[in-house]
């Protein structure tokens, strides 16, 4: 059942930007925070055709303020005075030039958690330069691992740096700072850099590399396509099947499902890299004999860790995702439901992006009349 969410009562000011900042604000709004996005009057918001709007902007109010004017800057600072969190997704120095940098904001509101998200961080030789997800992957070593042998590295959408190492780490930092504030009464700045987040996400690989279990040669390791039992294979109809049978018990079920006569011998040699080229060739040949959905039917309900590779359209109709409500349709658009889930404080219903801006005076009046959560004197 929909509810108010575990962050009900937390007020967030989001400085209108693109990429991981809006995603972080969406996550906080999905969990019940009262998020107000501040945009320039001339900001380009619409996507697609007609009145369809960017669903990444769901779940919050938005106001239009020209912070280049004294009136707009004063209204923004008035929101900051009453906020628990501010999200700054601009390049280093941009918020300071707007008059709402950490110094100005925390001086006015010492309890504010000031969340900053950039690619390279607030300092360092590259901090002032532009970049995108693929650049942060490249510099941290992650992109080199997304290759197969001599093939060129390919970025896995913009999931790893922008959102995995960016917005998720910003949200973790913001929530940690809010917890700390409950005891200290003081806010602080959260510097979330995508390069830092990607490096943290890579810690398992760094650990394996440190013990000699990971090679810098892409496509030769257990999790990068080097192992034939952790890969994708083309099927007769042009579809693909994903195989993740890492553990011996799961691998045994995989081989049994393939109905190979020498199943025991193949299973015994699973982790011998000398057998991997031959095993890959056999898997390639076998999976090519049936369609994707036929193979999915063979392994459905087993622990062989074999699944069909679905398109976005197919994922929206998969029985498991439908049962859990992993994807929802809101405002005529299929999109991800709020995650994670809570037993007592369920997330609110998805609220589509506002087609028209909210009145900043009404937002300020509401925030002024209703005290924020967890108020105590700053120590």
N, C-alpha and C positions, 0 to 999 in steps of 0.2 A: 504494500500500500504506500502511496506517496506520502511524504511528510515534510517537515521543515528542514531536515538535514542536520548533521552533527555540527555544522558551522553556523547555524542560525544565530543571528545577532552580531556576527562579525561583519564589519563594514570595510569594503575594499574600494579604493580609487584606482582605476586602470587608466594610465596615460595611453591614449590610442596609438597603437603601433601595429606591426604585422608579425607573423611567425609565432615564436614560442610565448611571447607575452600574452597575446589573446588566448592561447591554449591554456596557459596557467590560470588566467582569469576565468575561463570556462570551467576548469576543474574545480576551482573554489566555489563558483556559482552552482555547479552541479551538486556540491556538498552543502548547499544552503546559505552560503555567504551572500550578503547584500552587496552586489558589485555594481558600481557606476563607472561606465566607460566615458572618458572625456575625449572628445574629438574636435578637430578643427572644423569650422563650418564648411570648408571646401574639401573635406576628406572624401575620397572615393570609396563608397561602401558597398554598392550593389555589384552582384556577380550574376553571370548568366544573362537571361533575357527577362523582360518584364519587371515584376516587383520581387523576384526571388532574391533573397539576401543570404549573405555568408553565414551559415549555421555555426561556424566557429564563434560567432558573436552572440550565441544564444544565452539565455538565462540571466541577463543583466539589463539594467536601465542604461541609457546613454544620454549624455548632454553635449551640446555643442558650445564650445567656448573658444573665443579667439584670445589666447593668452598673450598676444602681442599688444593687447590693449590693457589699460589699468583695470577696467571693469572685469574683463575676462580673467585676468590674473588674480584679482581679489576673490572672485567666485571660486576659482580652483583652490586657492589657499584656504578658503572657508570650508570646503569639502575635506581637505587634508586635515584641518584642525579637528574634525569630528570622526576621522577614519581610524581604523585599526591597522590597515595595511595599505601601502601604495605600491603599485607595480609599474616600474619604469623599464620599458623595452627599447629605449633609444641608445644611440652611441654614447660613450662616455663624454660628459660635458654638456650634452644637449639639455638635460633637465635643469642643470645649473643656469644655463642661459635663459631658460624659461622662468627662473626665479623660484623653482620648486625642487632644487637639488636636496641631497640629504642634510646639508648644513641648515638651509632655510627651513625645511620641513620638520626636522627633529628639534630645532630650536623652538618652533611654535607648538609642536606636539611631541613631547619627549617619549610618549608611549608608542609612537608609530613604529611599525615594522616596515622598513623601506626595502622592497625587493627589487634588485636590479638584475636584468638578464641581457647578456651580450655574448658575442661569439668568442672573443679573445680575452675578455675580462676587463676590469676597470683600469688595469695598469699593465706594463710590459711593452716590449718593442712593437708588438702588433696591435696594441689596444685601440689605436686610432684608425686602423685600416678596415676596409670593408671585407666581408666574407660571407659565405653561405655554408649550409650543412656539409656539402661535399669537401669544402676547404678544411673544416674542423676535423672531419674524418681523416683527411689526407695527412694532416700534421701530427696526429696522435698515433698513427700506425694502423688505425682501424681499416682505412680504405684499402691498404695493400693486402689485407687479409680477405677482402671481398673480391677475390680473383680465382681463376682456375688455371693452374699451370702458367703458361705464357700468355694467357688471355688478359685483356686490360681489366683493371678493377672497375666494378660497377657499384654505385651507391644504392643501397636499399631504400628507395624513395628518400624522404627527408625525416625518417622516423628516428634515427639513432642520435644525431646531434641536436637538431631543433627541438625534438620532443623528449626523447629518452634522456639525453644528457643536458637538455636545456630546461624546458618547462617543468618536467617532473622534479628535477633537482631544485628548481626555484621554489616549487610548492613544498618540498620537503624542508627546505630552509626556512620558509615563511612559517610553516606549522611549528617547527622547532623553536623559532624565535618567539612565537606566541606562547608556547608552553613555558619558556624561560621567563617571559615577561610576567606571567602569573605570580612568580616568586619575587622577581626583582623590581617589578613595576616600571621597567625601562624598556624602550624599544631599541632597535639597532638596525644596521644596514646588512642586508644579505646580498653578497656578490656572487651571483650564479653565472659562471662562464661555461659555455658549451664545451670548450676544450677540456676543462676540468671534469665536467660531467661524463664526457666520453671516456676519458682516462679512467675514471672510477668504474664505469660500466665494463671496462676491459680488464678489471682486476683479476678475474679468473684466468684470462689468457696470460697476463703477466706472471701469475703464480705458476701456471703450467710451464711457461717459458723458463722461469727461474729454476725449475727442477728438471730441465732438460726434456720436457714432454711436449714441447711446442717448437716447431721450426718456423723461421721467417719465410720459408719458401711456401707461398700460398698454394692451397689445394693438395697438401700432403699430410694434413693433420686430421684429428678425429672429428672436429666440428666444422671444418671449412670445405667439406666435399672430398677430402682425401680418403676417408673411409667409405667404401661402397655401400655400407649399411646405414649411412646417414647422408642421403642424397635424394634427388628427384629423377624419375625415369619416364620417358615418353611411352605412351600406350598406342594401341593400334589405331584409335580414332583421332590421334593428335593431342589428346589430353595428357595430363601428367599425374603421376602418383608420387606422394612424398613418403620416404622411408626413414624412420628414426629409431631403428632397432639396435640401440647401443648396447644394452645389457644382454648377457648370454641367454637368459630366459626369454626375452623378447625376440632375440635373433632366432632362437630355435622355433618359435611360433611363426616367424616370417618364412623360414625355410620350409616348414611343414605346410604352410599355406600355398607355397609355390609347387608343392608336390614333387620335390626332387628326390630321386631314388637314393642318393648318397647323403641324405640329410644329416646323419650323425657325423660323418667325416667333415662335412662343410661346417657344421656347428663347432666342432672341436678346433678348427683352424681359424676361427673368427678374427682373432687379434694378431694373426701372423701377417704382417704387411706384404710378405712375399706372395701371398695368395690373393691379395686385393685386386690386381689387374685381371686375373681370371674370373674372380667373383663378380667384378663389375661387368665384365662382358656377358656372363651368364644372366645376371639380373637385367641387363639391357635387353638381351634377346628374349627372355621370358616375359617381361612386362609388355613387350611389343606384340605379344600374341593375343592379347585381349584389350577391350576398351577400358578406359579409366573407370567407368562406373561398374563394370564387371569385376575388376580387381577390388574396388571399394566394397562390393558385396561379399567377396571372398573373405576379406579381413574385418568386416564390420562386427563389432562386439568382441573382438579379440584384443589381446595385449601385445600384438605384433608391432604396434606403433606405425601403422600404415594408414594414410588418409588421402583422399583425392585433393588435388590442387584446384581450388574453386576460384571463380571470378567473383568480383564484388556482387554482381547480380545473383549468382548462385549462393553466395554466403548468406544473403538476406533471406533466403528461403530454406536454409538448412534446418532440419528438425531440432537439433540440439540448441542452436542459437535462438530459434523461435521459442523453444520451451523456456529458456532462461530469460528471454526478453533482452538478449545482448544488443540487438539492434531494434530501434523503434522508428516509427514514422511520425514526424511532427512537422506541421506546416507544409505537408506534402512532400517532405524530404526524408529519405531513409538515413538514419544517423546512429551513432553509438549511444547507448544508454549510459547514464552516470555509473561510474565505477570508482572504488569498490562498493560493496553493499554492507549495510549495517543492520543489526538485529533490532535495535530500538529506535534509532533516529534515521529513518529511511529518507532517501533523497527526495526532493520535491519533483513534481512533474516537469518535463522539459518545457521551457518557455521559449518560443521562437524569438529571433532578434526583433527589436522594435523597428517598425517601419517609419516611425516619426520620432524625433528626439523628445526627451522628457524635459519638463520645465525645471531648470536648476534651482529656482527659488522654492519650488515645492519640495524637491529633494532636501534642500538645506533646512527648510522648516520642519520636515519630518525628522531629520537627523538631530536637529536641535532639541526638539520636544521629547525625543525618546533617548535615554542614556544608552551609551554603548555597553557592551558586555565587559565584565572583569575590570571595572574601574577601581583604581586605588591610587593613593598618593605616590608620586614618583619618589624613589629613595635616592 
